[in-house]
């Protein structure tokens, strides 16, 4: 699996969210570099779990939609004598 990568804009938004969380919930100021290092750790340590969950959810959605499509195709069949 290739590593999880974020754009500069995404990284900036995530870092800001981490800093806000630490400030609001933990009464701790988290600098930009520590927040970026925390993000790198989270991507490596648990990112795969979130990625895989997204894949499982997408597979389930695809399976449900393909079942609907199969039923719709059967509904198009014409009666034959």
C-alpha positions in Angstrom: 0.0 0.0 0.0 1.3 3.4 -0.9 1.7 5.9 2.0 -1.2 8.2 2.8 -0.4 11.7 1.5 -2.2 15.0 1.9 -1.9 18.2 -0.1 -0.4 21.3 1.5 -3.9 22.6 2.0 -5.2 19.4 3.5 -2.2 19.2 5.8 -2.7 22.8 6.9 -6.4 22.2 7.7 -5.6 19.0 9.7 -2.7 20.7 11.6 -5.1 23.6 12.4 -7.7 21.1 13.6 -5.2 19.3 15.8 -4.0 22.6 17.3 -7.6 23.6 18.0 -8.4 20.3 19.6 -5.3 20.5 21.9 -6.2 24.1 22.8 -9.9 23.5 23.4 -10.0 20.0 24.9 -6.6 19.7 26.6 -5.7 23.3 27.5 -2.4 22.8 25.7 -0.8 24.8 22.9 0.5 22.6 20.1 3.0 24.3 17.8 2.9 23.8 14.1 5.9 21.4 13.9 4.7 19.1 16.8 1.2 19.1 15.1 2.8 18.0 11.8 4.8 15.3 13.6 1.7 14.1 15.3 -0.1 14.0 11.9 2.8 12.0 10.5 2.6 9.5 13.4 -1.2 9.2 13.1 -0.9 8.6 9.3 1.6 5.8 9.9 0.2 4.3 13.0 -3.6 4.3 12.3 -4.1 5.8 8.9 -4.4 2.4 7.3 -7.3 1.5 9.6 -9.3 4.5 8.4 -8.3 3.9 4.8 -9.4 0.3 5.0 -12.7 1.3 6.6 -13.3 3.6 3.7 -12.6 0.8 1.3 -14.9 -1.6 3.1 -17.7 1.0 3.1 -17.2 1.6 -0.7 -17.2 -2.1 -1.3 -20.5 -2.5 0.6 -22.0 0.4 -1.3 -20.9 -1.0 -4.7 -22.3 -4.4 -3.8 -25.6 -3.0 -2.8 -25.8 -0.9 -6.0 -24.8 -3.7 -8.2 -27.5 -5.9 -6.7 -30.0 -3.1 -7.5 -28.6 -2.9 -11.1 -29.0 -6.7 -11.6 -32.6 -6.5 -10.4 -33.3 -3.5 -12.7 -31.9 -5.5 -15.6 -34.1 -8.5 -14.8 -37.0 -6.0 -14.8 -36.3 -5.2 -18.4 -36.7 -8.7 -19.6 -39.5 -9.2 -22.0 -41.9 -12.2 -21.6 -41.3 -14.9 -24.2 -43.8 -17.5 -25.4 
